[in-house]
Amino acid sequence: MHTTRTLLASALASILFVFIFAPPASATTPGTGAQVSYETVPGHGGIDLKAMVITPTGYDGPRPLLVMPAAWSTSNLLYVGAAKRLAYESGYQVISYTSRGFWDSGGEVEVAGPQDVADARAVIDWGLRETDADSERIGMAGISYGAGISLLTAAEDDRVKAVGALSGWSDLAGSIYANETISFQAVELLLTSARLTGRPGDALQEMESEYRKGNVQPALELAPERSVSTKMDALNANGPAVMIGHAWNDGIFPAGQFTDFYGAYTGPKRLMLSAGDHATPEAFGAFGLPNETWESLTRWFDHHLRGADNGIDAEDPVRVKPNNGGEWASYPDWESVTEQRTTLHLGEPERSWSNWQYTGGLEEEPRTGWDYGVRAGVGTTAESGTLLLSGALQQFARIPTGVSLPLVDRRRAGVWTGEAHPDGVRISGTPQAEVTVTPTDSEQSLYVYLYDVDRHGTGSLVTHKPYTLRDAEPGQPVDLDVALEPVVWEVPSGHRLALVVDTRDARYTDESDIGERVAFGSPESDPAALTVPTA
């Protein structure tokens, strides 16, 4: 069953990935204003990197240089549309190159390792040597893999003055192993696409080999070097102007890592969070189509590399758009996104005349001294959705990942619901769930979901988070304190919130087996609660 699920998820994710990132059929530039050439750029260690070089015409003097590493499994054609606009409309010298190990570039896939950073620096060297680029005005930008390489390069090379990181990562281990839970669909997508479009290097092959055996340690050991979160001192010292664009529902690199990154970075910075899944908010902009993220990024580069007085430095730098539709809102910092935090206490799940299924309340006062046990190892109708597909449906069609709350099996999940909000409420920030759990095995996976529920019992997934107990002592209680992924969500009038915790989710690799149990509880020393950030 698990093998079938692996194959189906990999196939679906790969098809969606190719669809979203399908490059234009041609690299030609209609009209005048920019020349496009296909070049071979020497990378680190003597390998050849294949690049599209877009040179503006009609601009005198040295030009700002933008270096754009391609996303995972894509080629240098990915950014040609956006690069043409940047060259033609703003006069940037742009180099879009295929990352080592993929498609027409040489070398092997190194997963944003030191050689990838050395490649980016070599491309900068080549651009300064072979084009009329200004050594004092260098920027980097990229989607996904290209975003990660751009941030890592900026931490090492102080020539990089501005960065646009779209759908990237700051903490690689936190992305694919959140709360010690393997992000199954994301890992399968990355491994499958690397084999289809590239030549995995020794490190990636070893990671995959051990992963297939159930050992994630090699990946965890390599992750810190590939995570800019471990290089914040160097990045802060270099101080490039960093703009982050990300989706609330990013299924490969969850958004929470960038709210943490934003707080830790001390240089000029801008953060944009909106509906979508991995790379979907900015994908069309990469092809040169109108796009809010790329338009903001262009203004960011224009100000920090061209000295344009366009007012972007005077705007509140944190911009968020509700995940279920609405307008952008701006804030001076991430903390200001949340105006207040409301604590709702989990009551004992029980039946009533109005609710025939065991359901606990989300109440103002602590409710302690209770335990509620469920069977583990079999999922319920509560799920986080399918990588890429679910977030894209939320973004483009406003179709959320849903659940019928009455159909969630209470024998296999804990369910708690609150009172209806007569005037609605805006969830804005990072929800927190706290509950004591008592497992019957040393390793058990738990999935925490927060739903917006209408009067018919239909729930829309607001946010979620996995958590796996490791080396727990069976029969001994464990304090579970989970920060869900950050979100901005408009709860309509008359709707209520629901918290669901179960033990299986198709997006992740589960450690809960059939026959195991887990009990939820609320001791007097640590009452179970849900903390909801609002604005």
C-alpha positions in Angstrom: 0.0 0.0 0.0 2.8 2.4 0.9 4.6 1.6 -2.3 1.5 2.3 -4.3 1.0 5.6 -2.5 4.6 6.5 -3.2 4.3 5.9 -6.9 1.0 7.7 -7.2 2.2 10.8 -5.2 5.5 10.9 -7.2 3.7 10.7 -10.5 1.2 13.3 -9.7 3.7 15.7 -8.2 6.0 15.4 -11.1 3.3 16.0 -13.6 2.2 19.1 -11.7 5.8 20.3 -11.4 6.4 20.1 -15.1 3.1 21.8 -15.9 3.7 24.7 -13.6 7.3 25.3 -14.7 7.0 24.5 -18.4 9.3 27.0 -20.1 8.4 29.0 -23.2 8.9 27.2 -26.4 11.5 29.7 -27.6 14.1 32.0 -26.1 13.7 34.6 -28.8 12.8 38.2 -27.9 10.2 39.8 -30.1 10.8 43.5 -31.0 13.9 45.4 -29.9 15.3 46.5 -26.6 17.1 43.3 -25.5 19.4 40.7 -27.0 19.3 37.1 -25.9 22.2 34.7 -26.4 22.9 31.2 -25.3 26.3 31.0 -23.6 28.6 28.6 -21.9 29.9 30.0 -18.6 32.7 28.3 -16.8 31.6 27.1 -13.4 33.5 26.0 -10.3 35.9 23.2 -10.8 36.0 23.4 -14.6 32.4 22.4 -15.4 30.3 24.2 -18.0 27.2 26.0 -17.0 24.7 26.8 -19.8 23.2 30.2 -19.6 20.8 32.6 -21.3 22.4 36.0 -21.3 19.9 38.9 -21.8 21.6 42.2 -22.7 19.6 45.4 -22.9 20.1 47.7 -25.9 19.8 51.5 -25.9 21.4 51.8 -22.4 24.7 53.6 -22.0 27.3 52.9 -19.4 27.7 49.9 -17.0 24.5 48.1 -16.2 23.3 46.5 -12.9 23.9 42.7 -13.1 21.3 40.2 -12.1 22.3 36.5 -11.8 19.4 34.0 -11.7 20.1 30.3 -10.9 17.4 28.1 -12.3 15.0 26.2 -10.0 15.3 22.5 -9.2 14.9 20.4 -12.3 14.4 23.4 -14.6 16.7 25.0 -17.2 17.9 28.5 -17.9 14.8 29.1 -20.0 12.8 29.4 -16.7 13.3 33.2 -16.3 13.6 34.3 -19.9 10.3 36.2 -19.8 11.0 38.0 -16.6 14.6 38.6 -17.5 13.6 40.1 -20.9 11.3 42.6 -19.0 14.1 43.4 -16.5 16.5 44.0 -19.3 14.2 45.9 -21.7 12.3 48.0 -19.2 14.9 48.6 -16.6 18.3 48.1 -18.3 19.6 45.1 -16.3 22.2 42.8 -17.6 20.7 39.4 -16.8 22.3 35.9 -16.7 19.9 33.0 -16.2 21.8 29.8 -15.9 21.0 26.1 -15.4 22.2 24.9 -12.0 24.9 22.3 -12.1 23.8 18.7 -12.7 20.6 19.6 -14.4 19.8 19.5 -18.1 22.5 21.0 -20.3 24.9 22.1 -17.5 27.8 20.0 -16.5 28.6 18.5 -13.1 26.2 16.7 -10.7 23.4 17.8 -8.5 24.8 19.0 -5.2 21.6 20.2 -3.5 22.7 23.8 -3.0 26.1 22.8 -1.6 29.3 24.7 -1.6 30.0 24.0 -5.3 26.6 25.5 -6.2 27.6 28.7 -4.3 31.0 28.6 -6.0 29.2 28.3 -9.4 27.1 31.4 -8.7 30.2 33.4 -7.8 31.9 32.2 -11.0 28.8 33.4 -13.0 29.2 36.8 -11.4 32.9 36.8 -12.3 32.1 35.9 -15.9 29.4 38.6 -16.1 31.7 41.3 -14.9 34.4 40.1 -17.3 32.3 39.4 -20.4 29.5 42.0 -20.2 29.2 45.7 -19.5 28.1 45.0 -15.9 28.7 47.2 -12.9 30.7 45.5 -10.2 29.0 47.7 -7.5 25.5 46.9 -8.5 25.0 43.1 -8.4 21.8 41.3 -7.5 20.6 37.7 -7.4 17.1 36.2 -7.8 15.5 32.9 -8.1 12.6 30.6 -7.5 12.8 27.6 -5.2 16.3 26.1 -5.7 17.4 29.4 -7.3 16.2 31.3 -4.2 18.1 29.1 -1.8 21.3 29.4 -3.8 20.9 33.2 -4.1 20.6 33.6 -0.3 23.5 31.2 0.4 25.7 33.1 -2.1 24.8 36.5 -0.6 25.9 35.2 2.8 29.3 34.3 1.3 29.9 37.0 -1.3 29.5 40.7 -0.3 29.4 41.8 -3.9 25.7 40.7 -3.9 23.8 43.9 -2.9 20.2 42.7 -3.4 18.4 39.4 -3.4 15.0 38.2 -4.5 14.2 34.8 -2.9 10.9 33.4 -4.2 9.5 30.2 -2.7 12.9 29.3 -1.3 14.1 28.0 2.0 16.1 29.2 5.0 16.1 25.9 7.0 16.4 22.8 4.8 16.0 20.3 7.6 13.0 22.2 9.0 11.4 22.0 5.5 11.6 18.3 4.8 11.7 17.1 8.4 9.4 19.4 10.3 9.0 18.3 14.0 10.9 15.2 13.0 8.3 14.2 10.4 9.4 13.4 6.9 7.6 15.4 4.2 6.9 12.4 2.1 5.4 13.9 -1.0 8.0 16.7 -1.1 10.9 14.4 -0.8 9.5 12.0 -3.4 9.0 14.9 -5.8 12.5 16.2 -5.4 14.2 12.8 -5.7 12.1 11.8 -8.7 12.5 15.0 -10.6 16.3 15.0 -10.0 16.6 11.6 -11.5 14.5 12.6 -14.5 16.2 15.9 -15.3 19.6 15.7 -13.8 22.6 13.6 -12.6 22.5 13.2 -8.8 25.9 13.6 -7.1 27.3 11.3 -4.5 25.8 13.2 -1.6 22.3 13.1 -3.1 22.6 9.4 -4.0 23.7 8.6 -0.5 20.9 10.6 1.0 18.4 8.8 -1.2 19.8 5.4 -0.5 19.7 5.8 3.2 16.2 7.5 3.0 14.9 4.4 1.3 16.2 2.4 4.3 14.4 4.7 6.7 17.6 6.6 7.7 17.3 10.4 7.4 20.6 11.1 9.3 22.8 11.7 6.2 20.3 14.3 5.0 20.1 16.0 8.4 23.9 16.1 8.6 24.2 17.9 5.2 21.3 20.3 5.7 23.0 22.9 8.0 25.6 23.8 5.4 22.8 24.2 2.8 20.6 26.4 5.1 21.1 30.2 5.3 19.6 30.1 8.8 23.0 28.8 9.9 24.8 31.6 8.2 22.9 34.6 9.6 26.0 36.3 11.1 27.6 36.3 7.7 24.5 37.5 5.9 23.9 40.2 8.4 27.5 41.3 8.1 27.1 41.6 4.3 23.7 43.3 4.6 22.2 42.8 1.1 18.7 44.0 0.5 16.6 40.8 0.7 13.0 40.5 -0.5 11.1 37.3 0.3 8.1 36.1 -1.7 6.3 33.0 -0.4 3.0 31.1 -0.3 1.1 30.3 2.8 0.5 26.7 1.6 4.0 26.0 0.2 4.2 22.2 0.6 7.9 21.9 0.0 9.3 24.8 2.0 6.7 25.8 4.6 6.2 29.5 5.2 7.0 29.6 8.9 10.8 29.4 8.4 10.7 32.7 6.6 8.8 34.5 9.3 11.7 33.3 11.6 14.3 34.4 9.0 12.7 37.8 8.7 13.0 38.4 12.4 16.6 37.3 12.5 17.8 39.3 9.5 19.0 42.9 10.2 19.5 44.3 6.7 17.0 45.9 4.4 14.2 43.4 4.0 10.7 42.9 2.6 8.3 40.0 3.1 5.3 39.1 0.9 3.0 36.2 1.9 0.0 35.2 -0.2 -2.2 32.3 -1.2 -0.7 29.5 -3.3 1.6 26.5 -3.1 5.2 26.0 -4.0 6.2 28.7 -6.6 2.6 29.2 -7.8 2.4 32.9 -6.7 5.3 33.9 -9.0 5.3 31.2 -11.7 3.5 33.3 -14.3 5.7 36.3 -13.6 8.8 34.2 -14.5 7.4 33.9 -18.0 7.1 37.6 -18.3 3.3 37.8 -17.5 1.9 40.4 -15.2 2.5 39.4 -11.6 2.3 41.2 -8.3 5.4 39.4 -6.8 7.6 40.2 -9.7 6.4 43.7 -10.0 7.3 44.3 -6.4 10.7 42.5 -6.9 11.4 44.8 -9.9 10.7 47.9 -7.7 13.0 46.4 -5.0 15.9 45.9 -7.4 15.3 49.3 -9.1 15.6 51.0 -5.7 18.6 49.1 -4.3 20.6 48.6 -7.5 19.6 51.5 -9.7 18.9 54.1 -7.0 15.4 54.7 -8.2 13.3 56.9 -5.8 10.2 54.8 -6.2 9.0 54.9 -2.6 9.4 51.2 -1.8 11.7 52.0 1.1 9.0 54.1 2.7 6.4 51.4 2.6 5.7 49.0 5.4 7.9 46.1 4.4 5.7 43.2 5.5 2.8 42.5 3.1 0.2 39.8 3.6 -2.8 38.7 1.6 -5.4 36.4 3.2 -5.2 32.8 2.2 -8.9 32.6 1.4 -9.1 35.8 -0.6 -8.9 39.6 0.1 -6.6 42.6 -0.3 -3.0 43.1 0.7 -2.3 44.5 4.1 1.0 46.1 5.2 2.8 46.1 8.5 6.0 47.5 9.8 7.2 44.1 11.0 6.0 40.5 11.3 5.0 40.9 15.0 2.5 43.6 14.1 0.6 41.1 11.9 -0.9 39.9 15.1 -2.8 42.4 17.2 -3.9 40.0 20.0 -3.8 36.4 21.0 -6.8 34.5 22.3 -6.4 31.4 24.3 -9.1 28.8 24.0 -9.0 25.8 26.3 -9.7 22.2 25.2 -12.5 20.5 27.0 -13.1 16.8 27.3 -14.6 15.2 24.1 -18.0 13.9 25.0 -21.4 13.3 23.4 -24.4 15.6 23.9 -28.0 15.9 22.6 -26.8 18.4 20.0 -23.7 16.5 19.0 -23.8 12.7 18.8 -20.1 12.4 18.1 -17.5 12.8 20.8 -16.4 16.5 20.6 -14.6 18.8 23.0 -15.2 22.5 23.3 -12.8 25.4 22.8 -13.6 27.4 25.9 -12.5 30.5 27.7 -11.7 28.8 31.0 -9.3 25.9 31.5 -10.8 22.4 31.5 -8.5 19.9 33.2 -8.4 16.4 34.6 -9.6 14.6 31.5 -8.2 12.0 29.1 -9.5 10.9 25.7 -8.0 7.9 23.9 -8.0 7.2 20.1 -6.7 4.4 17.9 -3.6 5.2 15.9 -2.4 4.1 12.5 -5.5 4.7 10.5 -6.3 8.1 9.0 -9.5 10.1 9.1 -11.0 12.4 6.6 -8.9 15.2 8.1 -5.9 15.6 5.7 -3.5 18.4 4.7 -4.1 17.9 1.0 -1.9 17.1 -2.0 1.4 18.8 -2.7 1.1 21.6 -5.3 -2.5 20.8 -6.2 -4.2 21.8 -3.0 -2.5 25.1 -2.6 -3.0 26.0 -6.3 -6.7 25.3 -6.0 -6.8 27.6 -3.0 -5.0 30.3 -4.9 -6.7 30.2 -8.3 -10.1 28.8 -7.6 -10.5 29.5 -3.8 -11.2 25.8 -3.3 -9.8 25.0 0.1 -8.7 21.6 1.5 -11.9 20.6 3.1 -13.4 18.2 5.6 -16.9 17.3 6.7 -16.4 17.6 10.5 -19.2 15.1 11.4 -17.5 12.5 9.3 -14.2 12.7 11.1 -13.9 9.4 13.0 -13.7 10.2 16.7 -12.4 6.8 17.4 -9.2 7.9 15.5 -9.0 11.6 16.2 -9.6 14.2 18.8 -12.0 17.0 17.7 -12.6 20.3 19.5 -14.9 23.1 18.3 -15.6 26.6 19.4 -18.5 29.0 19.4 -19.6 30.7 16.2 -18.1 34.1 15.5 -21.2 36.3 14.9 -19.1 39.1 13.2 -16.3 36.9 11.8 -12.7 37.1 12.8 -9.3 37.5 11.1 -6.8 34.9 12.0 -3.4 36.6 11.5 -0.1 35.1 12.6 1.0 31.7 14.0 -1.6 29.6 15.9 -0.3 27.4 18.7 -1.7 24.1 20.0 -0.8 22.6 23.4 -2.1 19.2 24.6 -0.6 16.4 26.7 -0.4 13.1 24.8 0.3 9.6 26.1 1.5 7.2 23.4 1.6 3.4 23.5 4.7 3.2 21.3 8.1 5.0 21.3 7.4 6.6 17.9 4.1 8.0 16.9 3.1 10.7 14.4 0.4 13.3 15.1 -1.2 15.8 12.8 -2.7 19.0 14.0 -5.3 20.8 11.8 -7.1 24.1 12.4 -10.4 24.4 10.4 -12.8 27.2 9.6 -16.2 25.4 9.9 -19.6 26.7 8.5 -23.0 26.0 9.9 -23.3 22.7 7.9 -20.2 21.3 9.5 -18.0 21.7 6.4 -14.5 22.8 7.4 -11.9 24.6 5.3 -8.3 23.9 6.4 -6.7 27.1 7.7 -3.3 25.7 8.7 -1.7 22.6 10.0 1.5 21.0 11.3 2.9 17.5 11.7 4.6 16.3 14.8 6.3 12.9 15.4 7.2 11.6 18.9 10.7 10.1 18.9 12.1 7.9 21.6 9.0 8.4 23.8 8.4 6.2 26.7 5.2 4.2 26.1 2.5 5.0 28.7 4.2 8.2 29.8 2.6 11.6 29.1 4.4 14.0 26.8 3.7 17.7 26.5 2.9 18.5 22.9 3.4 22.2 22.0 3.0 22.8 18.3 3.4 26.0 16.4 1.2 25.6 13.3 2.2 27.3 10.0 1.6 31.0 10.0 -1.5 32.3 8.0 -3.8 35.1 7.5 -7.4 33.9 7.1 -10.8 35.6 7.1 -13.3 33.6 9.1 -16.8 34.6 7.9 -19.5 35.6 10.2 -21.4 32.7 11.7 -18.4 30.3 11.3 -16.5 28.6 14.1 -13.0 27.2 14.6 -12.3 23.5 15.0 -9.1 21.8 16.1 -8.5 18.2 14.9 -5.6 15.9 15.9 -5.1 12.5 14.3 -2.3 10.1 13.4 -2.0 9.7 9.7 -1.7 12.1 6.7 -0.8 11.1 3.1 1.5 14.1 2.7 3.9 12.7 5.3 5.7 9.5 6.3 3.8 8.2 9.4 5.3 6.4 12.4 1.9 5.4 13.8 1.0 1.7 13.2 -2.3 -0.1 13.4 -2.9 -1.4 16.9 -1.3 1.5 18.7 -3.2 4.1 20.6 -2.7 7.6 21.9 -4.5 9.5 24.6 -5.0 13.3 24.7 -5.2 15.0 28.1 -5.3 18.2 30.0 -3.5 18.1 33.4 -4.0 20.9 35.9 -0.2 21.7 35.6 -0.5 22.3 31.9 -4.1 22.8 30.6 -4.6 21.9 26.9 -5.2 25.0 24.8 -5.4 26.5 21.3 -3.9 30.0 21.0 -5.4 31.9 18.1 -3.6 35.1 16.8 -6.1 37.7 15.4 -6.0 41.1 13.8 
